[in-house]
Amino acid sequence: MSETILNLLPLHPGEAEEFEAIAPGAAHIYARRSSVTREQLAAATVLLGWPKGEDLRQAVRLKWFQTMWAGTEEYDGFLPQGALFTSSSGSNSRSVAEHMLTGLMAVCRHLPSYLDSQRSHIWKDEGPMKTILGGTVLVAGAGNVGSAFGRLCQGLGARTIGLKRTVSGPIEGFDEVRSMDELDTLLPQADVVALALPHSSQTAGLINAERIARMKDDAILISAGRGSVLDQDALARAMTAGKLWGAALDVTDPEPLPANHSLWDVPNLLLTPHVAGGMRLEITRRRCVEMAQENLRRYLAGEKLHNLVL
């Protein structure tokens, strides 16, 4: 049976032709998430991009779906039985890692406080600053994002430790790779604790009041995976009481963060509205397209697909 490929990716001129060259015998349909029709979904045997979860119920002929994001939880329970499911994990690693490093450097240099002073027209020296040179950066989540962040920190002279559920060997960007079971032992050693974890029953609430208390009093916390990993109320209480040097959070739970939440007013805490990744960098968008193209080649050749979601 010939394939019908429904492409919802944010394509630039010339990229549709690239897909058609890979699958010249297929029917290619191009649409946007906001305007895709029931008929287009019903015809698709292959779907690339970012449909709404409930839209997948209309894709009754679907054999393979590749989402353009690393996260996949929004599609739980919506895929037709037997359909292959792949993600674009790794496509935005550089973007998120750079954002994490930017937040870390900003907090090291008291930039949130200096911006407050600028807005109030106050000329105030905030005193000593921090560097990660010679420090220990502990990254919970040694996947694509964590590895990319680890490499950036190594480049600035830090020692890096990556945490994974299962340790099977070295990972680029980390001087050591350890088990997540060692989190409590390693927290007191870390100058920076970075969270790059997905949401799951195992990660929800992982960094709670007890684990924040285990951290160094002058440690820095970075969070860019999912907001559910961190107990935000516990963090606000701890930092307000003087625990930690600072924090930079790109994710919260819920999102948006309620306007009356105590995190907004915590000193030397930088909040950004889940903007580390996405398609904000052209290199991310293009990498996402290339990953879909490579998996399309593999799918048509009957080879194992990259980033299979099991």
C-alpha positions, 0 to 999 in steps of 0.5 A, spaced: 500 500 500 502 506 498 503 511 503 500 518 505 504 522 508 501 528 512 506 533 514 505 538 519 512 541 520 514 548 520 517 547 513 521 553 509 521 553 501 525 547 498 524 542 504 517 539 501 521 537 495 526 534 500 521 530 503 518 528 496 525 526 493 525 521 499 518 518 498 517 519 491 511 514 490 508 517 496 502 522 497 504 528 500 499 532 504 502 539 507 498 542 513 498 546 519 496 544 526 491 549 526 487 548 520 488 540 519 482 537 517 478 530 519 479 528 511 487 529 511 488 526 518 483 520 516 488 519 510 494 519 513 499 513 514 505 517 516 504 523 520 510 528 522 509 534 526 505 537 532 498 535 531 493 536 537 492 529 541 485 528 540 486 529 533 490 522 532 483 519 534 481 521 527 488 518 524 485 511 523 490 509 518 496 511 521 502 507 521 507 511 524 507 518 527 513 522 529 512 528 533 516 534 532 518 535 540 522 531 545 516 531 550 511 525 548 506 525 554 501 529 551 499 524 546 498 518 551 492 514 550 491 517 543 495 513 538 491 508 534 493 501 536 499 498 533 502 505 530 509 506 531 511 513 535 517 517 535 520 523 538 524 529 536 529 528 542 535 531 541 533 537 536 533 542 541 538 540 546 543 546 544 538 551 545 536 548 552 543 547 554 545 555 552 539 557 556 540 553 562 548 556 561 545 563 560 541 563 567 546 560 571 551 565 569 546 570 570 545 568 577 552 567 578 553 575 577 546 577 580 543 579 574 536 579 576 538 583 582 541 588 578 535 588 573 531 590 579 536 596 581 536 598 574 528 598 573 528 602 580 534 607 578 538 604 584 546 604 583 547 598 588 553 593 588 551 586 590 557 584 592 561 578 591 560 573 585 560 566 583 564 562 578 563 555 576 571 554 574 573 548 579 566 547 581 562 541 581 555 541 576 551 535 578 546 534 572 539 530 574 538 527 567 544 525 563 540 525 556 541 529 550 540 536 553 544 534 560 549 532 555 549 538 551 549 542 558 555 538 561 559 540 555 558 547 556 560 547 563 566 543 562 568 548 557 568 553 563 572 549 567 567 545 571 567 538 573 560 535 571 557 529 574 551 526 570 545 522 573 541 516 570 536 511 572 541 506 568 548 507 567 551 503 561 558 507 560 561 514 559 557 520 556 560 526 552 559 532 557 560 528 563 566 527 567 562 521 571 556 518 570 552 515 576 546 512 578 540 516 580 540 512 586 546 516 588 542 523 588 542 524 596 549 522 596 551 527 591 547 533 592 551 536 598 557 536 593 554 540 588 555 547 587 550 547 581 544 542 581 541 542 574 534 539 572 533 536 565 528 531 567 522 529 563 515 528 567 514 521 570 511 518 576 518 517 578 521 524 577 514 528 580 516 532 586 524 529 586 527 535 588 523 536 595 524 540 601 529 535 604 533 534 598 533 542 597 536 542 605 541 537 602 544 542 597 550 547 599 547 553 602 551 557 596 549 552 591 545 554 585 539 550 582 537 550 574 531 547 572 529 546 565 526 539 564 519 539 567 516 543 572 513 537 576 520 535 578 521 541 583 517 542 589 516 550 588 513 552 594 519 548 598 524 552 594 521 559 595 521 558 603 528 555 603 531 561 598 527 566 602 530 563 609 537 564 605 538 557 603 542 557 596 545 562 592 540 563 587 536 559 582 534 559 574 527 556 572 525 555 565 519 551 567 514 551 573 508 547 575 503 549 573 504 554 567 503 559 567 505 560 574 500 564 578 501 571 579 500 570 586 506 565 587 511 566 592 517 564 587 516 571 583 519 575 589 524 570 591 531 574 591 536 572 585 531 567 582 530 568 574 524 566 571 523 565 564 516 562 561 518 555 558 522 558 552 529 555 553 527 550 547 521 550 542 523 553 535 526 559 537 532 557 534 533 556 526 538 550 528 532 547 532 527 547 526 532 545 521 534 539 526 527 537 527 526 537 519 532 533 518 530 528 524 524 527 520 527 526 514 532 521 516 526 517 520 522 517 513 528 514 510 528 508 515 521 507 515 521 506 507 527 501 508 524 497 513 529 499 518 529 501 526 527 508 527 531 513 531 527 515 538 522 510 538 517 511 544 516 505 547 
